[in-house]
Amino acid sequence: MTRTVLCVDSDQRVSSVASTIDADDGLTAVEATSVDAATETLADEPVVGVVTAYELEDGTGMDVVDALRAEAPQTPCVLFTDVSPADIDTESFEEVIVEYLNRDLPDADDRLGFVVNDVIDHSAQVGFLAPDDEDERLETLEEYDIDELPIEESFDRLTDLIADHFDVAVSFIGLIEEDEENFLACTGADWDSLTREDTMCTHSMLQEDVMVVEDIADDKRFNRNAQLENLGIVSYAGANMTAPNGQVIGQVCVLDHEARGYSPAERETLQQYAATAMEILELRQTVRESRATATDAPAGAGTGAEAEVDR
């Protein structure tokens, strides 16, 4: 499968850059000669990488980076320019994988294809979005001792109900950990976990409302994800499991092997199921902590209520 790369440069240079990309058997180039044209291409066509000059007729390569950040921040970008890094606002690189390659180097053209392939492969392996307060989110997740909580049967029943209610192929409850999503219950498939870069929930958790993808083939975030394709996932809806402190620790999701949408009422129902899953987790956690407190109490110590009765 060839991978499409957007090449952004001046009228005089863009064809040369595109030819270098096309020379690689695994890459196919599309051209743009301005920030506006690049922005339109990013909105209309799925690309797996961007090569852009710094100086463009209507702006700079950083404007292309901004457009990329808005459309597909996991898509890597190679800044192919003779402008010194010291003269480039590197703060614009935030959330986007950007590689710098000096086009004045003697072997710059030869290296370009290699660099593009490398950053694409790298982003596919380790790139995923994370909330700004990821450390606090993970600390919240760690407070729930999942191995000690009797939740398996309750969650299995819940995912059975969800799959039946929405008439979908798969429903699951997953906790999003540092590098992967672990499934606590899964109806319709035998899945234990997915890496963060492969799971759609790493995107869904960043949205306040239920995220729906009616057909991943039409969504540039996911239509190149081989793992999702191997699992037969075509449509997706995911709702946040939000802890009392506001941190999203997991997702309740429904998947199908065919394209489908979800009405506002269905989305609200899915969110209610996610709230129910969180309530079950909270209840089990409270019971576990109460038992631990009772076990640690000195022998003969009673509760306040027991003391009142004794009097």
VOZABA-294431 format. One record per residue (C-alpha): residue number from 1; residue in three letters; x, y, z. Coordinates in pm, 1 decimal, m for minus. Example, Ala and Ser with C-alpha at 12.3 -4.5 7.8 and 13.67 -1.06 7.14 Angstrom:
% residues 2
<r n="1" res="ALA" x="1230.0" y="m450.0" z="780.0"/>
<r n="2" res="SER" x="1367.0" y="m106.0" z="714.0"/>
***
This chain:
% residues 311
<r n="1" res="MET" x="0.0" y="0.0" z="0.0"/>
<r n="2" res="THR" x="142.2" y="339.0" z="m100.0"/>
<r n="3" res="ARG" x="134.8" y="623.2" z="149.4"/>
<r n="4" res="THR" x="32.2" y="971.7" z="40.4"/>
<r n="5" res="VAL" x="258.4" y="1261.1" z="139.1"/>
<r n="6" res="LEU" x="165.7" y="1627.1" z="94.5"/>
<r n="7" res="CYS" x="453.1" y="1833.9" z="m48.4"/>
<r n="8" res="VAL" x="426.0" y="2210.0" z="9.2"/>
<r n="9" res="ASP" x="671.4" y="2444.0" z="m162.1"/>
<r n="10" res="SER" x="704.9" y="2724.2" z="m416.5"/>
<r n="11" res="ASP" x="604.8" y="2681.7" z="m782.0"/>
<r n="12" res="GLN" x="973.0" y="2650.4" z="m872.1"/>
<r n="13" res="ARG" x="1056.5" y="2383.0" z="m616.0"/>
<r n="14" res="VAL" x="748.7" y="2175.4" z="m540.1"/>
<r n="15" res="SER" x="780.4" y="1943.6" z="m842.1"/>
<r n="16" res="SER" x="1136.4" y="1854.2" z="m745.4"/>
<r n="17" res="VAL" x="1031.2" y="1769.8" z="m389.3"/>
<r n="18" res="ALA" x="735.4" y="1567.1" z="m514.5"/>
<r n="19" res="SER" x="960.0" y="1376.2" z="m755.9"/>
<r n="20" res="THR" x="1189.1" y="1279.7" z="m468.8"/>
<r n="21" res="ILE" x="891.6" y="1147.7" z="m273.2"/>
<r n="22" res="ASP" x="748.7" y="962.3" z="m574.5"/>
<r n="23" res="ALA" x="1085.3" y="794.9" z="m630.5"/>
<r n="24" res="ASP" x="1020.2" y="593.1" z="m315.4"/>
<r n="25" res="ASP" x="805.8" y="290.8" z="m403.6"/>
<r n="26" res="GLY" x="607.2" y="321.7" z="m82.8"/>
<r n="27" res="LEU" x="524.7" y="692.5" z="m114.2"/>
<r n="28" res="THR" x="297.5" y="899.1" z="m339.9"/>
<r n="29" res="ALA" x="317.9" y="1278.9" z="m351.5"/>
<r n="30" res="VAL" x="45.1" y="1539.1" z="m378.6"/>
<r n="31" res="GLU" x="147.5" y="1900.6" z="m433.1"/>
<r n="32" res="ALA" x="51.4" y="2238.7" z="m286.6"/>
<r n="33" res="THR" x="219.6" y="2573.8" z="m344.0"/>
<r n="34" res="SER" x="60.7" y="2779.9" z="m66.3"/>
<r n="35" res="VAL" x="m63.5" y="2755.7" z="290.9"/>
<r n="36" res="ASP" x="m423.3" y="2786.2" z="172.4"/>
<r n="37" res="ALA" x="m384.2" y="2506.6" z="m81.3"/>
<r n="38" res="ALA" x="m213.9" y="2286.8" z="178.3"/>
<r n="39" res="THR" x="m492.8" y="2352.1" z="428.9"/>
<r n="40" res="GLU" x="m756.4" y="2254.1" z="173.0"/>
<r n="41" res="THR" x="m568.8" y="1934.9" z="87.6"/>
<r n="42" res="LEU" x="m536.9" y="1839.1" z="454.0"/>
<r n="43" res="ALA" x="m912.0" y="1886.1" z="497.3"/>
<r n="44" res="ASP" x="m1007.0" y="1689.6" z="185.4"/>
<r n="45" res="GLU" x="m749.9" y="1414.6" z="145.0"/>
<r n="46" res="PRO" x="m601.8" y="1165.8" z="393.2"/>
<r n="47" res="VAL" x="m223.0" y="1197.7" z="406.1"/>
<r n="48" res="VAL" x="26.1" y="1014.5" z="626.1"/>
<r n="49" res="GLY" x="294.7" y="1281.7" z="618.4"/>
<r n="50" res="VAL" x="375.6" y="1638.4" z="513.6"/>
<r n="51" res="VAL" x="693.1" y="1787.6" z="366.1"/>
<r n="52" res="THR" x="687.2" y="2165.8" z="369.3"/>
<r n="53" res="ALA" x="921.8" y="2452.9" z="294.2"/>
<r n="54" res="TYR" x="944.1" y="2735.3" z="544.6"/>
<r n="55" res="GLU" x="896.1" y="3035.7" z="316.5"/>
<r n="56" res="LEU" x="569.8" y="3021.6" z="120.3"/>
<r n="57" res="GLU" x="385.2" y="3280.1" z="m85.4"/>
<r n="58" res="ASP" x="107.7" y="3334.1" z="171.1"/>
<r n="59" res="GLY" x="282.4" y="3246.9" z="495.1"/>
<r n="60" res="THR" x="533.0" y="3001.6" z="638.8"/>
<r n="61" res="GLY" x="573.6" y="2633.5" z="700.9"/>
<r n="62" res="MET" x="460.5" y="2702.3" z="1057.6"/>
<r n="63" res="ASP" x="118.9" y="2795.9" z="919.6"/>
<r n="64" res="VAL" x="112.5" y="2454.0" z="753.6"/>
<r n="65" res="VAL" x="207.0" y="2299.7" z="1089.4"/>
<r n="66" res="ASP" x="m84.2" y="2487.2" z="1251.7"/>
<r n="67" res="ALA" x="m322.8" y="2355.0" z="986.0"/>
<r n="68" res="LEU" x="m187.1" y="2005.1" z="1040.9"/>
<r n="69" res="ARG" x="m232.6" y="2039.0" z="1416.3"/>
<r n="70" res="ALA" x="m597.5" y="2133.7" z="1363.9"/>
<r n="71" res="GLU" x="m674.3" y="1859.7" z="1112.5"/>
<r n="72" res="ALA" x="m455.4" y="1565.0" z="1211.8"/>
<r n="73" res="PRO" x="m200.1" y="1632.6" z="1487.5"/>
<r n="74" res="GLN" x="m67.0" y="1276.6" z="1479.4"/>
<r n="75" res="THR" x="42.6" y="1318.1" z="1117.7"/>
<r n="76" res="PRO" x="418.1" y="1389.2" z="1106.7"/>
<r n="77" res="CYS" x="574.9" y="1679.6" z="920.8"/>
<r n="78" res="VAL" x="921.2" y="1731.1" z="772.9"/>
<r n="79" res="LEU" x="1034.3" y="2092.5" z="751.7"/>
<r n="80" res="PHE" x="1251.4" y="2086.2" z="438.1"/>
<r n="81" res="THR" x="1419.3" y="2425.5" z="421.4"/>
<r n="82" res="ASP" x="1741.9" y="2621.7" z="408.1"/>
<r n="83" res="VAL" x="1622.6" y="2852.0" z="687.8"/>
<r n="84" res="SER" x="1818.7" y="2803.0" z="1008.6"/>
<r n="85" res="PRO" x="1634.7" y="2641.4" z="1301.1"/>
<r n="86" res="ALA" x="1734.2" y="2944.0" z="1509.4"/>
<r n="87" res="ASP" x="1507.7" y="3157.2" z="1287.8"/>
<r n="88" res="ILE" x="1204.6" y="2927.7" z="1323.5"/>
<r n="89" res="ASP" x="941.9" y="2953.2" z="1596.6"/>
<r n="90" res="THR" x="968.6" y="2600.5" z="1735.8"/>
<r n="91" res="GLU" x="678.9" y="2660.3" z="1978.5"/>
<r n="92" res="SER" x="454.5" y="2594.6" z="1678.7"/>
<r n="93" res="PHE" x="570.9" y="2233.6" z="1685.2"/>
<r n="94" res="GLU" x="351.0" y="2165.0" z="1988.8"/>
<r n="95" res="GLU" x="146.1" y="1842.6" z="1952.4"/>
<r n="96" res="VAL" x="286.3" y="1772.5" z="1604.2"/>
<r n="97" res="ILE" x="581.5" y="1547.0" z="1522.3"/>
<r n="98" res="VAL" x="815.5" y="1771.6" z="1321.9"/>
<r n="99" res="GLU" x="1153.0" y="1678.7" z="1173.5"/>
<r n="100" res="TYR" x="1394.1" y="1939.6" z="1039.1"/>
<r n="101" res="LEU" x="1599.9" y="1867.1" z="727.0"/>
<r n="102" res="ASN" x="1833.3" y="2127.8" z="579.8"/>
<r n="103" res="ARG" x="1782.7" y="2126.6" z="203.8"/>
<r n="104" res="ASP" x="2130.4" y="2276.2" z="150.3"/>
<r n="105" res="LEU" x="2296.6" y="1951.8" z="258.8"/>
<r n="106" res="PRO" x="2471.7" y="1775.8" z="m31.5"/>
<r n="107" res="ASP" x="2261.9" y="1459.7" z="11.1"/>
<r n="108" res="ALA" x="1938.0" y="1631.6" z="117.6"/>
<r n="109" res="ASP" x="1727.3" y="1489.3" z="m164.1"/>
<r n="110" res="ASP" x="1856.0" y="1137.8" z="m100.9"/>
<r n="111" res="ARG" x="1785.4" y="1168.1" z="270.4"/>
<r n="112" res="LEU" x="1436.3" y="1314.2" z="230.4"/>
<r n="113" res="GLY" x="1263.6" y="986.8" z="141.9"/>
<r n="114" res="PHE" x="1433.4" y="807.3" z="430.7"/>
<r n="115" res="VAL" x="1341.0" y="1080.1" z="681.0"/>
<r n="116" res="VAL" x="978.7" y="1088.1" z="565.3"/>
<r n="117" res="ASN" x="944.1" y="710.5" z="597.1"/>
<r n="118" res="ASP" x="1110.5" y="718.5" z="938.4"/>
<r n="119" res="VAL" x="885.0" y="985.0" z="1090.4"/>
<r n="120" res="ILE" x="574.0" y="818.0" z="947.0"/>
<r n="121" res="ASP" x="673.4" y="483.6" z="1096.1"/>
<r n="122" res="HIS" x="766.4" y="648.5" z="1424.6"/>
<r n="123" res="SER" x="436.2" y="833.1" z="1455.7"/>
<r n="124" res="ALA" x="243.7" y="514.6" z="1377.5"/>
<r n="125" res="GLN" x="427.6" y="332.3" z="1654.2"/>
<r n="126" res="VAL" x="433.2" y="581.3" z="1937.3"/>
<r n="127" res="GLY" x="222.6" y="883.3" z="1850.1"/>
<r n="128" res="PHE" x="m101.1" y="947.9" z="2036.1"/>
<r n="129" res="LEU" x="m272.9" y="1244.5" z="2188.6"/>
<r n="130" res="ALA" x="m287.5" y="1284.1" z="2565.1"/>
<r n="131" res="PRO" x="m474.9" y="1534.7" z="2781.2"/>
<r n="132" res="ASP" x="m279.2" y="1824.6" z="2928.5"/>
<r n="133" res="ASP" x="m332.5" y="1682.4" z="3278.4"/>
<r n="134" res="GLU" x="m229.6" y="1327.4" z="3187.5"/>
<r n="135" res="ASP" x="m20.9" y="1285.0" z="3505.0"/>
<r n="136" res="GLU" x="m316.8" y="1373.4" z="3726.3"/>
<r n="137" res="ARG" x="m541.7" y="1145.3" z="3521.3"/>
<r n="138" res="LEU" x="m307.3" y="849.9" z="3567.2"/>
<r n="139" res="GLU" x="m282.5" y="920.0" z="3940.9"/>
<r n="140" res="THR" x="m661.6" y="904.8" z="3961.6"/>
<r n="141" res="LEU" x="m667.0" y="576.7" z="3773.6"/>
<r n="142" res="GLU" x="m408.4" y="426.9" z="4008.6"/>
<r n="143" res="GLU" x="m638.9" y="490.0" z="4304.2"/>
<r n="144" res="TYR" x="m869.7" y="215.1" z="4179.3"/>
<r n="145" res="ASP" x="m726.6" y="m123.4" z="4271.4"/>
<r n="146" res="ILE" x="m889.2" y="m308.7" z="3983.0"/>
<r n="147" res="ASP" x="m734.8" y="m644.6" z="4069.4"/>
<r n="148" res="GLU" x="m896.0" y="m634.5" z="4412.5"/>
<r n="149" res="LEU" x="m1240.9" y="m513.1" z="4302.3"/>
<r n="150" res="PRO" x="m1518.5" y="m769.7" z="4232.7"/>
<r n="151" res="ILE" x="m1640.3" y="m604.4" z="3914.6"/>
<r n="152" res="GLU" x="m1592.2" y="m864.7" z="3642.5"/>
<r n="153" res="GLU" x="m1938.2" y="m1021.2" z="3652.5"/>
<r n="154" res="SER" x="m2113.0" y="m683.7" z="3686.0"/>
<r n="155" res="PHE" x="m1925.0" y="m539.6" z="3391.8"/>
<r n="156" res="ASP" x="m1982.0" y="m851.9" z="3181.4"/>
<r n="157" res="ARG" x="m2357.2" y="m817.1" z="3237.8"/>
<r n="158" res="LEU" x="m2337.3" y="m447.8" z="3156.6"/>
<r n="159" res="THR" x="m2159.6" y="m495.3" z="2823.1"/>
<r n="160" res="ASP" x="m2409.1" y="m770.4" z="2736.9"/>
<r n="161" res="LEU" x="m2692.6" y="m524.1" z="2798.0"/>
<r n="162" res="ILE" x="m2520.3" y="m250.7" z="2596.9"/>
<r n="163" res="ALA" x="m2455.1" y="m475.7" z="2296.4"/>
<r n="164" res="ASP" x="m2816.5" y="m595.2" z="2301.3"/>
<r n="165" res="HIS" x="m2961.0" y="m244.7" z="2343.0"/>
<r n="166" res="PHE" x="m2769.0" y="m93.9" z="2051.4"/>
<r n="167" res="ASP" x="m2768.2" y="m414.8" z="1842.4"/>
<r n="168" res="VAL" x="m2393.9" y="m386.8" z="1777.5"/>
<r n="169" res="ALA" x="m2123.0" y="m643.8" z="1713.7"/>
<r n="170" res="VAL" x="m1903.3" y="m541.9" z="2009.2"/>
<r n="171" res="SER" x="m1937.9" y="m346.3" z="2330.3"/>
<r n="172" res="PHE" x="m1664.4" y="m299.3" z="2588.0"/>
<r n="173" res="ILE" x="m1557.9" y="m119.8" z="2902.9"/>
<r n="174" res="GLY" x="m1193.4" y="m13.3" z="2898.3"/>
<r n="175" res="LEU" x="m956.9" y="171.9" z="3126.6"/>
<r n="176" res="ILE" x="m703.9" y="394.2" z="2949.1"/>
<r n="177" res="GLU" x="m365.9" y="347.2" z="3110.3"/>
<r n="178" res="GLU" x="m31.5" y="507.1" z="3027.0"/>
<r n="179" res="ASP" x="49.5" y="305.5" z="2714.8"/>
<r n="180" res="GLU" x="m256.9" y="90.7" z="2650.6"/>
<r n="181" res="GLU" x="m627.0" y="47.9" z="2702.0"/>
<r n="182" res="ASN" x="m718.2" y="m254.7" z="2911.3"/>
<r n="183" res="PHE" x="m1062.8" y="m404.4" z="2864.5"/>
<r n="184" res="LEU" x="m1243.2" y="m493.3" z="3187.3"/>
<r n="185" res="ALA" x="m1531.7" y="m649.9" z="2995.6"/>
<r n="186" res="CYS" x="m1593.5" y="m711.8" z="2626.7"/>
<r n="187" res="THR" x="m1902.3" y="m860.1" z="2463.5"/>
<r n="188" res="GLY" x="m1872.9" y="m978.8" z="2104.5"/>
<r n="189" res="ALA" x="m1492.9" y="m1012.3" z="2093.7"/>
<r n="190" res="ASP" x="m1208.2" y="m1164.9" z="2291.9"/>
<r n="191" res="TRP" x="m991.6" y="m857.6" z="2348.1"/>
<r n="192" res="ASP" x="m767.8" y="m793.2" z="2645.9"/>
<r n="193" res="SER" x="m596.5" y="m468.4" z="2549.4"/>
<r n="194" res="LEU" x="m492.6" y="m232.8" z="2270.1"/>
<r n="195" res="THR" x="m201.0" y="8.9" z="2260.2"/>
<r n="196" res="ARG" x="m292.1" y="376.0" z="2305.5"/>
<r n="197" res="GLU" x="m191.5" y="463.2" z="1949.4"/>
<r n="198" res="ASP" x="m422.5" y="194.8" z="1808.6"/>
<r n="199" res="THR" x="m732.6" y="252.8" z="2018.8"/>
<r n="200" res="MET" x="m989.6" y="510.6" z="1911.8"/>
<r n="201" res="CYS" x="m1063.3" y="579.8" z="2277.3"/>
<r n="202" res="THR" x="m746.4" y="784.5" z="2315.2"/>
<r n="203" res="HIS" x="m923.1" y="1039.1" z="2090.3"/>
<r n="204" res="SER" x="m1270.6" y="990.4" z="2236.9"/>
<r n="205" res="MET" x="m1151.0" y="1057.9" z="2590.8"/>
<r n="206" res="LEU" x="m1049.0" y="1410.1" z="2487.9"/>
<r n="207" res="GLN" x="m1408.0" y="1498.9" z="2399.1"/>
<r n="208" res="GLU" x="m1665.0" y="1603.1" z="2655.5"/>
<r n="209" res="ASP" x="m1950.3" y="1446.4" z="2461.4"/>
<r n="210" res="VAL" x="m1987.4" y="1100.7" z="2309.9"/>
<r n="211" res="MET" x="m1756.4" y="1061.2" z="2009.8"/>
<r n="212" res="VAL" x="m1911.4" y="891.7" z="1706.8"/>
<r n="213" res="VAL" x="m1730.0" y="774.2" z="1395.2"/>
<r n="214" res="GLU" x="m1988.2" y="648.3" z="1148.7"/>
<r n="215" res="ASP" x="m1730.6" y="500.9" z="910.5"/>
<r n="216" res="ILE" x="m1359.2" y="495.5" z="986.8"/>
<r n="217" res="ALA" x="m1285.2" y="481.7" z="611.9"/>
<r n="218" res="ASP" x="m1397.3" y="846.7" z="598.3"/>
<r n="219" res="ASP" x="m1196.1" y="957.2" z="902.0"/>
<r n="220" res="LYS" x="m831.3" y="1042.4" z="839.4"/>
<r n="221" res="ARG" x="m743.2" y="974.9" z="1204.1"/>
<r n="222" res="PHE" x="m825.6" y="607.3" z="1167.8"/>
<r n="223" res="ASN" x="m848.0" y="502.0" z="803.5"/>
<r n="224" res="ARG" x="m480.3" y="407.4" z="795.6"/>
<r n="225" res="ASN" x="m489.2" y="210.7" z="1121.1"/>
<r n="226" res="ALA" x="m412.1" y="m148.2" z="1023.4"/>
<r n="227" res="GLN" x="m500.8" y="m279.4" z="1369.0"/>
<r n="228" res="LEU" x="m854.9" y="m141.0" z="1350.0"/>
<r n="229" res="GLU" x="m891.0" y="m288.1" z="1003.3"/>
<r n="230" res="ASN" x="m770.7" y="m627.9" z="1125.6"/>
<r n="231" res="LEU" x="m1030.2" y="m618.5" z="1403.7"/>
<r n="232" res="GLY" x="m1305.3" y="m546.5" z="1151.6"/>
<r n="233" res="ILE" x="m1403.6" y="m216.3" z="1310.4"/>
<r n="234" res="VAL" x="m1606.8" y="8.6" z="1080.3"/>
<r n="235" res="SER" x="m1812.8" y="227.8" z="1314.5"/>
<r n="236" res="TYR" x="m1753.0" y="346.4" z="1670.9"/>
<r n="237" res="ALA" x="m1915.4" y="536.8" z="1955.4"/>
<r n="238" res="GLY" x="m1743.5" y="602.6" z="2287.4"/>
<r n="239" res="ALA" x="m1851.3" y="769.6" z="2613.9"/>
<r n="240" res="ASN" x="m1629.5" y="884.5" z="2900.1"/>
<r n="241" res="MET" x="m1606.1" y="717.7" z="3239.5"/>
<r n="242" res="THR" x="m1539.9" y="1024.5" z="3453.0"/>
<r n="243" res="ALA" x="m1417.8" y="996.9" z="3811.8"/>
<r n="244" res="PRO" x="m1563.9" y="1225.2" z="4081.6"/>
<r n="245" res="ASN" x="m1263.9" y="1459.1" z="4048.6"/>
<r n="246" res="GLY" x="m1339.7" y="1513.0" z="3678.6"/>
<r n="247" res="GLN" x="m1063.1" y="1291.7" z="3537.7"/>
<r n="248" res="VAL" x="m1153.7" y="1057.9" z="3251.1"/>
<r n="249" res="ILE" x="m1014.7" y="714.3" z="3333.1"/>
<r n="250" res="GLY" x="m1190.8" y="497.1" z="3077.9"/>
<r n="251" res="GLN" x="m1451.8" y="450.4" z="2809.6"/>
<r n="252" res="VAL" x="m1770.5" y="259.5" z="2743.5"/>
<r n="253" res="CYS" x="m1786.1" y="189.6" z="2371.9"/>
<r n="254" res="VAL" x="m1988.8" y="21.7" z="2100.6"/>
<r n="255" res="LEU" x="m1844.0" y="m97.6" z="1770.4"/>
<r n="256" res="ASP" x="m1990.6" y="m246.0" z="1457.3"/>
<r n="257" res="HIS" x="m1866.7" y="m413.6" z="1142.0"/>
<r n="258" res="GLU" x="m2073.7" y="m182.8" z="923.7"/>
<r n="259" res="ALA" x="m2115.9" y="193.7" z="898.8"/>
<r n="260" res="ARG" x="m2383.3" y="340.4" z="1126.1"/>
<r n="261" res="GLY" x="m2471.0" y="656.9" z="1312.5"/>
<r n="262" res="TYR" x="m2616.3" y="727.7" z="1657.2"/>
<r n="263" res="SER" x="m2902.4" y="963.1" z="1736.3"/>
<r n="264" res="PRO" x="m2878.2" y="1222.5" z="2015.6"/>
<r n="265" res="ALA" x="m3097.4" y="997.4" z="2231.4"/>
<r n="266" res="GLU" x="m2869.8" y="697.2" z="2167.5"/>
<r n="267" res="ARG" x="m2564.7" y="901.9" z="2253.9"/>
<r n="268" res="GLU" x="m2725.7" y="1009.7" z="2579.3"/>
<r n="269" res="THR" x="m2807.2" y="647.7" z="2661.2"/>
<r n="270" res="LEU" x="m2446.9" y="543.4" z="2596.3"/>
<r n="271" res="GLN" x="m2328.8" y="820.3" z="2828.7"/>
<r n="272" res="GLN" x="m2567.0" y="691.7" z="3095.9"/>
<r n="273" res="TYR" x="m2419.0" y="344.3" z="3059.1"/>
<r n="274" res="ALA" x="m2072.3" y="496.8" z="3107.9"/>
<r n="275" res="ALA" x="m2194.6" y="673.4" z="3422.2"/>
<r n="276" res="THR" x="m2333.6" y="341.3" z="3547.4"/>
<r n="277" res="ALA" x="m1998.5" y="170.4" z="3489.2"/>
<r n="278" res="MET" x="m1825.1" y="445.4" z="3685.8"/>
<r n="279" res="GLU" x="m2079.5" y="414.0" z="3967.7"/>
<r n="280" res="ILE" x="m2015.7" y="38.0" z="3988.9"/>
<r n="281" res="LEU" x="m1642.0" y="103.9" z="4006.6"/>
<r n="282" res="GLU" x="m1689.5" y="367.5" z="4275.2"/>
<r n="283" res="LEU" x="m1919.5" y="144.7" z="4481.9"/>
<r n="284" res="ARG" x="m1680.5" y="m150.5" z="4471.8"/>
<r n="285" res="GLN" x="m1392.1" y="78.9" z="4563.4"/>
<r n="286" res="THR" x="m1582.1" y="217.1" z="4861.9"/>
<r n="287" res="VAL" x="m1665.9" y="m132.7" z="4985.6"/>
<r n="288" res="ARG" x="m1303.4" y="m243.2" z="4950.0"/>
<r n="289" res="GLU" x="m1177.6" y="58.7" z="5142.2"/>
<r n="290" res="SER" x="m1436.4" y="4.3" z="5418.3"/>
<r n="291" res="ARG" x="m1331.0" y="m356.3" z="5457.9"/>
<r n="292" res="ALA" x="m967.0" y="m255.3" z="5470.3"/>
<r n="293" res="THR" x="m1043.8" y="2.2" z="5741.1"/>
<r n="294" res="ALA" x="m1236.4" y="m253.3" z="5945.1"/>
<r n="295" res="THR" x="m952.5" y="m504.3" z="5915.0"/>
<r n="296" res="ASP" x="m697.5" y="m247.5" z="6031.8"/>
<r n="297" res="ALA" x="m906.3" y="m133.1" z="6332.2"/>
<r n="298" res="PRO" x="m781.7" y="m241.8" z="6681.0"/>
<r n="299" res="ALA" x="m948.5" y="m550.2" z="6826.8"/>
<r n="300" res="GLY" x="m1261.8" y="m463.2" z="7023.0"/>
<r n="301" res="ALA" x="m1301.8" y="m121.2" z="6865.0"/>
<r n="302" res="GLY" x="m1657.5" y="m46.1" z="6759.3"/>
<r n="303" res="THR" x="m1821.2" y="209.7" z="6536.9"/>
<r n="304" res="GLY" x="m1984.5" y="520.0" z="6674.1"/>
<r n="305" res="ALA" x="m2326.0" y="361.4" z="6624.1"/>
<r n="306" res="GLU" x="m2223.3" y="51.3" z="6820.2"/>
<r n="307" res="ALA" x="m2090.6" y="267.7" z="7104.9"/>
<r n="308" res="GLU" x="m2423.6" y="453.1" z="7124.3"/>
<r n="309" res="VAL" x="m2615.9" y="124.5" z="7148.9"/>
<r n="310" res="ASP" x="m2384.5" y="0.6" z="7424.9"/>
<r n="311" res="ARG" x="m2468.0" y="305.8" z="7629.3"/>
***
